[in-house]
Amino acid sequence: MTPGSEFPRTKLYLLLLAIQIAGVIVFVWQQLPEFEQVVVNPGKQLPHDIVSDLMAAGVFCLMQIAFWYRLRHVPIPVRRQNVVIGHVCLFLGRLSFIFGSALFSVSVFRHLPELGRDTDFALTAWRGVILIASLFALFCTSLELERLGQAFDANRN
């Protein structure tokens, strides 16, 4: 790689990482009210909201495109060791998955067992697919942040 081509790759890497992080922020911001309703009213099915479902699917598609494109075509552009930045990235990587873990736990272990006979199972299955896809996208972003943190920490003894 020539020295002149590293700066555009660094900018592209930062753009792809920003897309993933923005996706996590949008997801948490968008899903927090629904998460609160699931916690407060276990077993009560939330009303069908196609806009929310499509927004979640769109955000996670963008996150996945950014993740896989970066993984296949753009190397992590770390030039020198920085233990502090490495630790911050590792921390953010773990932190980014906490909301997804909490959402999964509340949904599967608290909310689903309380669902009654009047439950729309097609809607439940659709939301289950969105939940799994969302958790996978959150996992990929946390993995990306951990890779970046390890790259900053690579030469540490």
N, C-alpha and C positions, 0 to 999 in steps of 0.2 A: 504494500500500500504506500503510495507516495505521500509526502507530508502535506501537500495541498488538499488531498482528498480526505484527510482525517477530520477537518473542521466540519464539512457538510455531514459526515457520518455521525459526528458528535451531536450536531443539531438534530438530525433525524432520530437518533437514539433518544434524546431528551424529549422530542415531540411524541414518540411512541410511548415512552414512560409516562408523560403527562396525560396522554389519552387514557391510559390504564388507571392512573391515580384519580383523574377526574371522574371516571366511571364508578370507582368505589365511592367517591364522595356523593355523586348523584344517587347511587343506589341507596346508601344509608339515609340520605336526606329524604328521598322519595318513600322509602319503605318504613321509616321510623313510625309514622302515625298508624300504619297497618299493623306493625309489630306490636305497638301498644294495645291495639284492639284485640289482637290474638291473646296477649297476656292477660288483659282484664276480663275478656269474655271467652274462656276456653270452650270449644265445642260449638260456638256460634259462627256459622259460615259468613264471611265477609261478602258484601254485595259484589256482583260481577262488575268490574271496572276495566273495560277493554283498553282504555287509554293508558292506565297504569300498567297493564300487562304488556302492551305493545312497547311502551317506553322502556320497561325493564328488559324486554327482549332486544330492543334496538341498542341499548347501552351495552349489554353484554356481548352482542355481536361485534360492536366496535372495539370493545376491550379484547376480544379474542383475535380479531384481525390484527390489532396492534401487537399483541403478544406473539402470535405465531410468525408474523412478518419479521419482527425483531429477532426472534429466535433463529429463523432461517437465513436472514440476510444482513443483519446489522450487529457487529460485535460490540461488546460492552467497552466503552472508550475510556477506561481508567488508565492513566499514565503514571500515577505515583500512589504510594501508600498514604492513607489518611485514616487512622484508627477511629477517630471520633465520627467522621462521616460514615465509615463502615458500620460502626455500632448503631448509629441513628438509622441507617437503612435496614439493618437487621431487625431493630426494634419496630420500625414501621411495617416491615414485612409480617411480623408476628401480629402486630396490632390490627392490620388490615383484615385479618381473618376472624377476629374476635366477634364482630357483629354477625357474620355468617354462621359461626358456630353457635352463637346464642339463638339465632333465628331457627336453625335446624333443631336444636334441643327443644325449644318451646313448641315448635310445630309438630315434631314427631312424638315427643314423649309427654307433652301436656295437652296439646290441642286435638290431635287426631283421635286419641282414645275417647274423647268427650263428644265426638260428632254423633248426631242422632240419625234416626231413620229418614228424616226429611232432607238429608244432605244430597246436594247435587254432585254425584260422583264423577261426572264428566268434567265439571269445573274443578273439583278437587284434584283429579288426575292432571289437568292442564296446569294448575298451579304447582303441582308436584314437579312437573317437567321444568317449569320456570325456576323453581327453587333449586333443583339439582344443577341446572345450567348456570344459575347465579352463583352457587357455591363453587362450581368449577372455575368460573371466571375470577372469583375472589381468590381462590387457591393459586391460579396462574399469576395473578398480580403479586400475591405475597411471595411466590417463588421468584419472580423477577426482582423484587426488592431484596430478597435474600442473596440472589446471585450478585447483584450490584454491591451489596455490603461485603460479601466475601471477596469480590474483586478489589475493593479498597483495602481489605485486610489481608490480601494474598501473601504478602512477603513477611508478615509478622511471625516471629518465632514463639 
